[in-house]
Amino acid sequence: MCGIVGFVGEKDDALPFIFNGLKRLEYRGYDSAGIALAASSGIAIQKTRGKLAALGELLASLPSGVPCGIGHTRWATHGRPTDENAHPHTDCRGEIATVHNGIIENFQALREELIAKGHVFQSETDTEVIPHLLEEYGGAEDLEGAVRKAESRLEGAYAFLAISSRHPDRIVAVRRTSPLIIGLGEDANYLASDFSAFLAATKRAQILENGDMAVVTPRSVTITNLAGDMITRPVITVDWDIKQAERGGYAHFMLKEIMEQPDVWGDCLLGRIHEDQVVAKEIGLTPELLTRLQRIQIVAAGTAYHAGLIGKSLIERLARVPVNVDVASEFRYAHPILDKDTMVLAISQSGETADTLACLRMAHEQGVFTYSITNTVGSTVARESDAVAYTLAGPEIAVASTKAYTTQILVLTLLALALAQVRGNPRPDLVRRMLQLPLLGHKVLERMNQGIQGMAAKLAKMHDVFYIGRGLDYALAMEGQLKIKEISYLHAEAYAAGELKHGTLALIEEGTPVVAIVTEREVADKTVSNILEVKARGAEVWGIVDDWLPPTLPIDHRIAVPIEEPLLAPVLAAIPLQLLAYYTAVARGHDVDQPRNLAKSVTVE
């Protein structure tokens, strides 16, 4: 997820608008930033790694009075956060510049083709193939025609803007899946990844749809499909203030991040599945390495640890490879036994978690292969691992992790399936079902976002809450209780449902709230029996259940989830757990995005 901004006007200076627009979009990425202006003498460009403030110190070198330009703030996917990898990117002659949000799936093949034709690349990014393709197709003279030809060659999910110094009165834009919006002004028009970038200038907008191409000048917007047929998109009025716009209209970043999960899942899976098989190199590994592995040691902290527990279960069930999962802060002091056939797998959203990083370094000292799953390109964990898979969740602003957690589960599921493939136990049916998760995720959100609010309002009045489940559901219960503790400050505990009768049942009394998770079909009847045990002691039960289960279950608040494949249930069932915690915290009047005493990344022990 990156932020892109464009401005084209009659006389106004593009530079101030683009820089201020990038400030509004910095939540979408802050690894690097850059601006390109379509000056008649050539493309004037300035870019740098680091946050936007670093770019601000360099703007004096750009010419003033140029009325057309584009800008970008980056969340790195392909290529480390460096000056060279920062956007915008240009063609060989410096006459065309582009900014891009998303992933070009076939960039490597295109890059090799263009290099063979004499093009010289300056970065490691997938994005740079776009300006070179535009150059190859005559984009300096006919930018619109070149964009149309180039777009037919690109595969992936993306949006991009292109400008040419020979046509400094226009921006050509394409949307394929990634968001792109046009702001309609007086003697100027704007483009951006979301409304917040231009709401200070105009509230009138057109939203481009998947497959749209737009040619934007100071006084006109022409939208076509990629075949060149004219399209009309309605003009809407955005009745938001700037703060709302930065959060996509949501009250909190956490809710926004919950709601965007299905789209993020699509980004996470893109290019990693081909013909019902997991592409090992797209998760940073090779079939040879996967074949050699005899054991996996997962180290993580907090939410990432809970994702690791789910990963353990999936890997052992699908690939029959033994997995240990340890809290990173405990593992390094436990004198662990590691050998050459073990892979140490570190999971960290930020890639800077101090305890997890220390475990990686310990593994290196013992000569053990290390692998990391992280959301942050160029992070310390990513750099110091032998191999890495990125979750591609985009920036997560709220302290309580949501989309980073579910994408960690997706990558772990891909790992489990890849291990199963090389061991002769492929699951093409499960691979195909993974591709349906984004659609199912939208279905879950549409079904329950409103209904859970009422259930949360009642839970908000309680003092304690217990979470129970078996197998994968127990791992989910652990994440559910952490979420509600983090942001609502309710005391919560998670238990393996079968353990209730071994002591914890003594705490259940009239009105005690219990959240029961039932998606594991093999043990569903056992969990239902445990629900009956707490109901017999007067508990009030919130049930997050497979909608395959009958409506007569003995629960007080039923939250049914469409589970087509129980092994993929953790990703879908996480959504109601997150929403229940979120609305409980809202009902209790707490700061959801920045809960007390907590930080997004724990970089000290």
C-alpha positions as a printed Julia matrix, in Angstrom:
605×3 Matrix{Float64}:
   0.0     0.0     0.0
   1.45    3.34   -1.09
   0.07    6.84   -1.56
   0.01    8.57   -4.96
  -0.93   12.16   -5.76
  -1.26   14.14   -8.99
  -1.99   17.77   -9.88
  -2.54   19.45  -13.25
  -3.59   23.12  -13.42
  -3.73   26.14  -15.7
  -1.22   28.31  -13.83
  -0.96   27.17  -10.21
   2.23   25.69   -8.86
   1.83   21.91   -8.52
   4.53   21.49   -5.9
   2.76   22.81   -2.74
  -0.38   20.8    -3.44
   1.51   17.57   -4.11
   3.61   17.86   -0.96
   0.59   18.67    1.23
  -1.36   15.85   -0.41
   1.44   13.43    0.43
   1.27   14.56    4.05
  -2.37   13.45    4.1
  -1.4    10.07    2.64
   1.7     9.36    4.69
  -0.27    6.81    6.71
  -0.23    4.7     3.53
   3.55    4.47    3.52
   6.56    6.17    5.01
   9.65    4.3     3.79
  10.48    6.89    1.13
   8.86    9.69   -0.85
   9.32   11.67   -4.04
   7.88   14.26   -6.44
   8.25   14.7   -10.22
   7.24   17.84  -12.13
   6.53   17.93  -15.87
   8.73   20.91  -16.77
   9.07   21.66  -20.49
  12.86   21.3   -20.16
  12.47   17.76  -18.85
  11.22   15.91  -15.8
  12.34   17.63  -12.58
  12.52   15.03   -9.84
  13.44   14.84   -6.17
  13.11   11.77   -3.99
  14.64   10.26   -0.89
  14.33    7.42    1.56
  12.83    8.12    4.95
   9.68    9.91    6.01
   8.14   12.83    4.18
   9.98   15.37    6.32
  13.22   14.27    4.67
  11.74   15.06    1.25
  10.57   18.44    2.52
  14.16   19.46    3.15
  14.99   18.88   -0.54
  12.1    20.69   -2.24
  14.02   23.95   -2.76
  15.92   22.2    -5.55
  12.71   21.75   -7.59
  11.52   24.52   -9.94
   8.55   26.65   -8.91
   5.61   27.56  -11.1
   5.31   24.15  -12.81
   1.57   23.35  -13.02
   1.76   19.58  -13.55
   3.29   16.9   -11.35
   2.97   13.65   -9.44
   4.07   12.48   -6.0
   4.44    9.26   -4.03
   4.9     8.07   -0.47
   6.06    4.48   -0.36
   5.36    1.31    1.58
   8.11   -0.9     0.17
   7.22   -4.22   -1.46
   9.81   -4.91   -4.2
  13.14   -3.44   -3.24
  14.5    -2.01    0.01
  13.69    1.53    1.17
  16.52    3.42   -0.57
  16.9     6.64   -2.55
  17.12    4.63   -5.77
  13.98    2.62   -5.05
  11.92    5.67   -4.08
   9.29    6.8    -6.59
   8.8     8.51   -9.03
  10.72    6.5   -11.62
  11.69    7.73  -15.08
  12.58    6.37  -18.49
  16.13    6.37  -19.85
  15.86    9.89  -21.31
  14.15   11.47  -18.33
  11.11   12.53  -20.36
   8.52   10.29  -18.67
   7.83    9.76  -14.97
   5.48    7.42  -13.16
   4.27    6.67   -9.63
   2.63    3.4    -8.73
   0.66    1.72   -5.95
   0.36   -2.06   -5.94
   2.27   -4.96   -7.46
   3.4    -5.69  -11.03
   3.37   -9.46  -10.9
   5.3   -10.08  -14.13
   7.85   -7.3   -13.69
  10.88   -9.61  -13.76
  10.11  -10.95  -17.24
   9.35   -7.44  -18.52
  12.54   -6.08  -16.97
  14.67   -8.73  -18.67
  12.97   -8.04  -22.0
  13.57   -4.28  -21.71
  17.2    -4.69  -20.63
  17.77   -6.86  -23.71
  16.48   -3.93  -25.79
  18.98   -1.56  -24.21
  17.02   -0.03  -21.34
  19.03    0.79  -18.23
  17.36    0.35  -14.83
  18.28    2.34  -11.75
  16.26    0.52   -9.05
  15.18   -2.88   -7.74
  11.48   -2.06   -7.94
   8.71   -3.6    -9.99
   7.47   -0.07  -10.75
  10.38    0.95  -12.95
   9.25   -1.31  -15.78
   6.31    1.07  -16.37
   8.24    4.18  -17.56
  10.57    2.01  -19.63
   7.6     0.32  -21.3
   6.11    3.75  -21.97
   9.39    4.85  -23.55
   9.47    1.69  -25.65
   5.96    2.44  -26.93
   6.64    6.08  -27.8
   5.25    7.64  -24.65
   7.19   10.9   -25.03
   5.18   11.7   -28.17
   1.91    9.85  -27.45
   1.57    9.28  -23.71
  -2.04    8.09  -23.83
  -1.37    5.54  -26.58
   1.75    4.28  -24.86
  -0.09    3.81  -21.55
  -2.75    1.78  -23.32
  -0.14   -0.48  -24.94
   1.94   -0.81  -21.8
  -1.03   -1.6   -19.59
  -1.91   -4.56  -21.79
   1.46   -6.06  -20.88
   1.18   -5.62  -17.11
  -0.12   -8.28  -14.73
  -1.07   -7.66  -11.13
  -3.09   -5.31   -8.94
  -2.07   -1.67   -9.21
  -2.79    1.96  -10.02
  -0.34    4.36  -11.64
   0.04    7.92  -12.89
   2.23    8.97  -15.82
   3.46   12.38  -16.98
   5.64   13.51  -19.91
   7.76   16.65  -20.24
   6.57   16.91  -23.87
   2.94   17.07  -22.7
   3.09   19.1   -19.46
  -0.66   19.72  -19.5
  -1.9    16.22  -18.68
  -1.68   13.19  -16.43
  -2.63    9.73  -17.66
  -3.94    7.4   -14.96
  -4.82    3.7   -14.81
  -6.61    1.77  -12.11
  -6.48   -1.99  -11.9
  -7.73   -3.0    -8.42
  -5.72   -0.48   -6.36
  -7.74    2.66   -5.44
  -7.55    5.85   -7.51
  -9.78    8.93   -7.29
 -10.02   12.14   -9.34
 -10.77   15.43   -7.59
 -12.55   18.01   -9.73
 -11.52   21.64   -9.22
 -11.66   25.04  -10.92
  -8.92   25.38  -13.56
  -7.19   22.39  -11.94
  -7.83   18.72  -11.35
  -6.33   16.29   -8.86
  -5.62   12.57   -8.51
  -4.96   10.57   -5.36
  -5.18    7.2    -3.67
  -7.93    8.54   -1.43
 -10.01   11.64   -0.84
  -7.9    13.06    1.98
  -5.2    14.3    -0.39
  -7.43   16.86   -2.11
 -10.35   17.64    0.23
  -8.79   20.98    1.17
  -9.15   21.97   -2.51
 -12.39   20.29   -3.61
 -15.09   17.93   -2.38
 -16.22   16.92   -5.9
 -14.77   13.66   -7.13
 -14.99   10.75   -9.53
 -13.94    7.29   -8.4
 -12.19    5.24  -11.06
 -13.28    1.63  -11.32
 -11.2    -1.44  -12.05
  -9.93   -1.27  -15.64
 -10.48    2.47  -16.08
  -7.98    4.76  -17.78
  -8.23    8.54  -17.4
  -6.6    11.46  -19.2
  -6.73   14.45  -16.86
  -6.03   18.05  -17.94
  -6.71   21.32  -16.07
 -10.22   21.61  -17.57
 -11.19   18.08  -18.57
 -11.33   14.47  -17.44
 -11.72   11.77  -20.09
 -12.33    8.24  -18.83
 -12.19    5.17  -21.07
 -11.8     1.47  -20.67
  -8.52   -0.05  -21.76
  -9.93   -0.73  -25.21
 -10.55    3.02  -25.66
 -14.34    3.06  -25.23
 -15.68    6.14  -23.43
 -17.0     5.63  -19.88
 -19.0     7.95  -17.63
 -18.33    7.83  -13.9
 -20.69    9.75  -11.59
 -19.52   12.89   -9.84
 -19.93   12.59   -6.09
 -19.69   15.1    -3.27
 -17.54   13.98   -0.35
 -18.99   15.28    2.91
 -15.98   14.49    5.11
 -13.55   16.59    7.05
  -9.82   16.0     6.68
  -9.51   13.78    9.78
 -12.3    11.54    8.57
 -10.77   11.34    5.12
  -7.4    10.14    6.43
  -9.25    7.25    8.02
 -11.32    6.57    4.91
 -14.42    7.95    6.67
 -14.11    5.53    9.59
 -14.12    6.68   13.19
 -10.8     4.95   13.93
  -7.87    3.52   12.03
  -8.5     0.16   13.69
 -11.97   -0.1    12.16
 -10.61    0.96    8.78
  -7.92   -1.71    9.0
 -10.46   -4.37    9.98
 -12.7    -3.44    7.06
  -9.93   -3.42    4.44
  -8.73   -6.93    5.3
 -10.38   -8.76    2.38
  -8.61   -6.49   -0.12
  -5.32   -6.87    1.75
  -5.72  -10.66    1.63
  -5.91  -10.4    -2.15
  -2.63   -8.44   -2.18
  -1.0   -11.01    0.11
  -1.98  -13.94   -2.14
  -1.28  -12.23   -5.46
   1.32  -14.12   -7.49
   1.88  -16.72   -4.8
  -0.51  -19.3    -6.25
  -0.27  -20.71   -9.77
  -2.32  -23.57  -11.19
  -3.52  -24.78   -7.78
  -0.02  -24.79   -6.31
   1.9   -22.46   -4.02
   4.87  -20.83   -5.76
   7.63  -21.39   -3.2
   9.91  -18.59   -4.44
   7.1   -16.08   -3.92
   7.21  -16.77   -0.19
  11.0   -16.52   -0.2
  11.88  -20.22   -0.21
  12.91  -22.98   -2.62
  11.5   -26.5    -3.07
  14.95  -27.9    -2.26
  15.04  -26.14    1.11
  11.48  -27.13    1.91
  12.31  -30.77    1.15
  15.33  -30.7     3.46
  13.53  -29.26    6.48
  12.89  -31.68    9.34
  11.66  -29.27   12.02
  10.54  -25.65   12.37
  11.01  -23.44   15.43
   8.69  -20.42   15.44
   9.56  -17.41   17.61
   7.26  -14.42   17.99
   5.58  -12.12   20.49
   2.01  -11.03   21.22
  -0.35  -11.27   18.26
   2.41  -12.71   16.05
   2.83  -15.54   18.59
  -0.86  -16.37   18.26
  -0.48  -16.46   14.46
   2.45  -18.83   15.01
   0.24  -21.21   17.01
  -2.14  -21.4    14.06
   0.83  -21.93   11.73
   2.07  -24.82   13.86
  -1.26  -26.59   13.65
  -1.57  -26.1     9.88
   2.0   -27.2     9.1
   1.75  -30.31   11.26
  -1.66  -31.29    9.87
  -0.89  -30.64    6.2
   2.82  -31.42    5.91
   3.51  -33.58    9.0
   6.56  -31.47    9.85
   7.01  -30.98   13.62
   6.8   -27.36   14.78
   7.6   -25.73   18.11
   6.27  -22.26   18.95
   7.87  -20.14   21.65
   7.42  -16.64   22.98
  10.55  -14.87   21.78
  11.39  -13.36   25.17
  11.44  -16.85   26.71
  13.06  -18.77   23.88
  16.43  -17.04   23.92
  16.96  -17.82   27.61
  15.77  -21.44   27.44
  19.02  -22.88   26.05
  17.22  -24.16   22.94
  18.47  -27.19   21.01
  18.81  -26.37   17.31
  20.35  -28.36   14.47
  21.1   -27.98   10.75
  17.77  -29.48    9.67
  15.77  -26.96   11.74
  14.5   -23.65   10.4
  13.97  -20.8    12.86
  10.95  -18.82   11.72
  10.52  -15.32   13.15
   7.17  -13.54   12.88
   7.06   -9.78   13.45
   4.72   -7.13   12.05
   7.26   -4.34   12.33
  10.36   -6.42   11.79
  11.98   -4.56   14.68
  10.7    -6.53   17.7
  13.72   -6.7    20.01
  13.15  -10.16   21.51
  12.37  -11.74   18.15
  15.44  -10.16   16.59
  17.62  -11.51   19.42
  16.32  -15.03   18.69
  17.27  -14.68   15.02
  20.78  -13.65   15.97
  21.07  -16.61   18.34
  20.01  -18.95   15.53
  22.65  -17.46   13.23
  25.31  -17.99   15.87
  24.35  -21.68   15.91
  24.48  -21.93   12.11
  20.72  -22.47   11.69
  18.76  -21.29    8.65
  16.46  -18.36    9.47
  13.24  -17.27    7.81
  11.01  -14.34    8.68
   7.44  -13.27    8.05
   7.08   -9.51    8.36
   5.09   -6.6     7.02
   8.01   -4.21    6.69
  10.44   -4.3     3.77
  13.94   -3.33    4.8
  13.29   -3.95    8.51
  16.06   -5.39   10.66
  14.38   -8.8    10.92
  14.02   -8.93    7.12
  17.63   -7.89    6.53
  19.11  -10.33    9.03
  17.11  -13.38    7.95
  18.33  -15.84    5.34
  14.94  -15.66    3.66
  11.83  -13.53    4.1
   8.16  -13.44    3.13
   6.3   -10.14    3.27
   2.68  -10.07    4.36
   1.92   -7.04    2.12
  -0.7    -5.76    4.55
   0.28   -2.13    4.09
   0.78    0.32    6.96
  -1.08   -0.58   10.13
  -1.64    2.56   12.2
  -3.72    1.27   15.11
  -1.63   -0.28   17.88
  -3.87   -3.38   18.08
  -2.94   -5.54   15.1
  -5.69   -6.75   12.76
  -4.76   -7.01    9.1
  -1.11   -7.78    9.9
  -2.31  -10.74   12.0
  -4.58  -12.25    9.36
  -1.98  -11.86    6.6
   0.57  -13.59    8.84
  -1.87  -16.51    9.01
  -2.2   -16.48    5.21
   1.57  -16.66    4.69
   1.82  -19.47    7.24
  -0.94  -21.32    5.4
   0.97  -20.91    2.13
   4.07  -22.26    3.88
   2.15  -25.29    5.15
   0.79  -26.01    1.67
   4.22  -25.57    0.05
   5.72  -28.04    2.55
   2.91  -30.48    1.82
   3.51  -30.18   -1.95
   7.19  -31.15   -1.79
   6.33  -34.09    0.45
   3.88  -35.53   -2.05
   0.72  -34.45   -0.24
  -0.58  -31.53   -2.32
  -3.92  -29.96   -1.46
  -5.06  -28.24   -4.67
  -8.58  -28.0    -3.27
  -7.34  -25.98   -0.31
  -5.16  -23.8    -2.53
  -8.19  -22.96   -4.68
 -10.27  -22.15   -1.62
  -7.61  -19.72   -0.42
  -8.28  -17.6    -3.5
 -11.92  -17.29   -2.4
 -11.0   -15.79    0.99
 -11.2   -12.12   -0.12
 -14.75  -12.65   -1.37
 -15.73  -14.53    1.8
 -14.14  -11.81    3.91
 -16.36   -9.17    2.33
 -19.33  -11.44    2.98
 -18.41  -11.74    6.66
 -18.06   -7.98    7.05
 -21.36   -7.27    5.31
 -23.13   -9.8     7.47
 -21.98   -8.82   10.93
 -20.52   -5.34   11.28
 -23.78   -3.85   12.54
 -25.07   -6.81   14.58
 -21.96   -7.08   16.7
 -22.32   -3.52   18.0
 -25.31   -4.45   20.14
 -23.56   -7.53   21.51
 -20.49   -5.44   22.33
 -22.57   -2.83   24.15
 -23.65   -5.52   26.6
 -20.17   -6.99   26.96
 -18.82   -3.51   27.69
 -20.67   -3.51   31.02
 -18.88   -6.63   32.27
 -15.7    -6.87   34.35
 -14.28  -10.19   33.15
 -14.69  -12.37   30.07
 -13.49  -15.88   29.24
 -12.63  -17.13   25.73
 -12.75  -20.85   24.96
 -12.07  -23.08   21.97
 -10.3   -26.25   20.84
  -7.48  -26.7    18.32
  -7.34  -23.78   15.91
 -10.21  -22.23   17.84
  -8.11  -22.19   21.01
  -5.37  -20.25   19.21
  -8.07  -17.85   17.99
  -9.4   -17.55   21.53
  -5.97  -16.45   22.69
  -5.89  -13.68   20.09
  -9.48  -12.68   20.89
  -8.77  -12.22   24.58
  -5.63  -10.23   23.82
  -7.55   -7.86   21.53
 -10.24   -7.1    24.07
  -7.65   -6.58   26.83
  -5.54   -4.29   24.66
  -8.22   -1.77   23.75
 -11.21   -2.17   26.11
  -9.17   -2.88   29.28
 -11.58   -5.69   30.22
  -9.91   -8.54   32.1
  -9.98  -11.51   29.75
  -8.53  -15.03   29.74
  -8.43  -17.75   27.09
  -8.68  -21.46   27.9
  -8.65  -24.68   25.97
 -12.33  -25.57   26.27
 -11.57  -29.09   27.54
  -9.58  -27.62   30.47
 -12.56  -25.86   32.04
 -13.42  -28.77   34.29
  -9.85  -28.93   35.55
 -10.21  -25.81   37.65
 -11.44  -22.8    35.73
 -15.09  -23.83   35.92
 -15.0   -22.69   39.54
 -14.93  -19.09   38.29
 -18.14  -19.4    36.27
 -21.2   -17.98   37.98
 -24.5   -16.35   37.06
 -23.95  -13.85   34.22
 -20.26  -14.6    33.59
 -19.53  -13.76   29.93
 -17.94  -16.51   27.86
 -16.91  -16.15   24.19
 -16.95  -19.63   22.62
 -15.37  -20.24   19.2
 -16.61  -23.27   17.27
 -15.21  -23.71   13.75
 -13.26  -26.97   14.21
 -15.83  -29.45   12.92
 -13.96  -32.56   14.14
 -14.31  -31.44   17.75
 -17.4   -29.23   17.48
 -19.52  -31.6    19.57
 -16.87  -31.55   22.31
 -16.83  -27.74   22.39
 -20.63  -27.64   22.44
 -20.48  -29.94   25.46
 -18.17  -27.41   27.16
 -20.63  -24.64   26.32
 -23.35  -26.64   28.04
 -21.09  -26.9    31.1
 -20.73  -23.12   31.44
 -24.41  -22.54   30.62
 -25.37  -24.92   33.44
 -23.45  -22.59   35.82
 -25.26  -19.48   34.58
 -22.79  -18.14   32.0
 -23.89  -15.82   29.2
 -22.35  -17.08   25.96
 -21.24  -15.17   22.88
 -20.72  -17.81   20.16
 -18.52  -17.28   17.08
 -19.55  -20.38   15.2
 -19.45  -22.11   11.85
 -22.81  -21.31   10.23
 -23.02  -25.03    9.37
 -23.9   -25.6    13.04
 -27.63  -25.65   13.93
 -29.28  -22.45   15.23
 -30.42  -24.39   18.31
 -26.97  -24.24   19.92
 -27.19  -23.17   23.59
 -25.72  -19.71   23.08
 -27.14  -16.3    23.9
 -25.46  -14.24   21.16
 -24.82  -16.11   17.91
 -22.24  -14.8    15.42
 -22.27  -17.19   12.46
 -19.31  -17.25   10.05
 -19.47  -18.85    6.57
 -16.78  -21.54    6.9
 -16.32  -23.47    3.66
 -13.02  -25.03    4.75
 -12.29  -25.4     8.49
  -8.52  -25.12    7.97
  -9.05  -21.61    6.6
 -11.49  -20.62    9.34
  -8.97  -18.68   11.48
  -8.7   -15.86    8.93
 -12.47  -15.42    8.65
 -13.3   -15.99   12.32
 -10.72  -13.37   13.32
 -12.97  -10.64   11.91
 -15.83  -10.99   14.44
 -13.29  -11.29   17.27
 -11.71   -8.02   16.16
 -15.07   -6.28   15.74
 -16.28   -7.47   19.13
 -13.17   -6.04   20.79
 -13.39   -2.82   18.79
 -17.03   -2.03   19.57
 -16.59   -3.03   23.22
 -13.76   -0.5    23.51
 -15.83    2.18   21.77
 -18.75    1.54   24.12
 -16.39    1.95   27.07
 -15.12    5.26   25.67
 -11.47    4.33   25.23
  -8.84    5.52   22.74
  -9.03    2.6    20.34
  -6.07    3.44   18.12
  -3.65    4.33   20.91
  -4.46    2.26   24.03
  -2.74    3.17   27.26
   0.75    1.87   28.07
   1.23    0.24   24.64
   3.3     0.98   21.53
   3.01   -0.33   17.99
   6.5    -1.78   17.86
   8.35   -3.11   20.92
  12.0    -2.34   20.2
  13.36   -2.83   23.73
  13.37   -5.89   25.98
